[in-house]
Amino acid sequence: MTAAASTQKRVWVRVWFGEHVIADYTAVPDLADRYASAMGRRFAGLKVTSDPVPLAPAEPES
């Protein structure tokens, strides 16, 4: 993985059936938006959420 790819913001899209996640996808914002739109059409009655992926904390230097 390149440095640019590892620092690029990512979005976490999930499709919910009640309190259960039935689909889970992480991608760059443009692809995540397309996926969320497609899942919203496919599962019209279910909740689709799109949240930023939290950045992992930096490892302490020894």
C-alpha positions in Angstrom: 0.0 0.0 0.0 1.3 3.4 -0.8 1.6 6.3 1.6 -1.1 8.3 -0.2 -3.5 5.3 0.0 -2.9 4.8 3.7 -3.6 8.5 4.6 -6.7 8.9 2.4 -9.9 9.3 4.3 -12.3 6.4 4.2 -16.0 6.0 4.8 -17.8 3.1 6.5 -21.2 2.3 5.0 -23.5 -0.1 6.8 -27.0 -1.5 6.1 -29.1 -2.2 9.2 -31.9 -4.6 9.7 -33.2 -3.4 13.1 -30.1 -3.5 15.3 -28.2 -6.0 13.1 -25.7 -5.0 10.4 -26.4 -7.0 7.3 -23.9 -5.3 5.0 -20.6 -3.6 5.8 -18.4 -1.7 3.3 -15.4 0.6 3.7 -14.0 2.7 0.8 -12.9 6.2 -0.2 -15.7 8.7 -0.1 -16.7 8.6 -3.8 -17.0 4.8 -3.9 -18.7 4.7 -0.5 -21.3 7.3 -1.7 -22.1 5.1 -4.8 -22.4 2.0 -2.6 -24.7 3.7 -0.1 -26.9 4.9 -2.9 -27.1 1.5 -4.4 -27.8 -0.2 -1.1 -30.5 2.4 -0.3 -32.2 1.5 -3.6 -31.7 -2.3 -3.1 -32.9 -2.2 0.6 -35.4 0.7 0.4 -37.0 -0.1 3.8 -33.7 -0.4 5.8 -31.5 2.2 7.4 -28.2 2.9 5.5 -25.5 4.7 7.5 -22.3 6.4 6.2 -19.7 7.3 8.8 -16.0 8.3 8.6 -13.7 5.5 9.6 -11.9 6.5 12.8 -8.2 6.9 12.4 -6.1 4.3 14.3 -4.0 5.8 17.1 -0.4 6.1 16.3 1.9 3.5 17.9 4.2 4.9 20.5 7.8 5.0 19.6 10.1 2.8 21.7 
